[in-house]
Amino acid sequence: MDISTIGAIIKKEREACGLTQRALAVASHVSRVTIVNLENGKVGDIGAVKLSEIAESVGTSLFSIGKKVDSIKMTLGNVNTSYKTAMSVSDLEKFMLSGKIPSGLEGQVLHLIDETPTALVASAVKQIAAKKNIKAKLLWKNLAKVAAEIKSPNKFWNCIG
């Protein structure tokens, strides 16, 4: 696979996730110019690790083993760690669709916003958007609104428009 093909995949998946180039750049710790150049197939020596990190930030893998991953369940496994009450698939979907923190699940929401890897959140957003047949941008806006409400220190959320 050449860099133009990888760039096209990244762009397609970024758009499917509803992320801007700036948000992807922040999530994957590169400049926006790097994302622009990558999507145009004109990036220089970027390296496989960085390419993989960018791809994972939009919920895809360059080094896939061919198995489909249930990102929603993986996200819930991450956010439910150490909590007595578990957030369910339905709870997560309702939260992302409404932007309202469910009573009794504040800790899980805080964990999702501040501690869950962006790549995992992106995959869950993409999966829920596809399942509900809505634009992923709506889910990102709801998450960013909650991040602002809880005053998240994660700079990624400031990039969501």
Secondary structure, DSSP 8 states (H G I E B T S, - for coil): --HHHHHHHHHHHHHHHT--HHHHHHHHTS-HHHHHHHHTT---S--HHHHHHHHHHTT--TT--S----HHHHHHHHHTTT-SS---HHHHHHHHHH----TT-HHHHHHHHHTS-HHHHHHHHHHHHHHHT--HHHHHHHHHHHHHHTT---GGGGG--
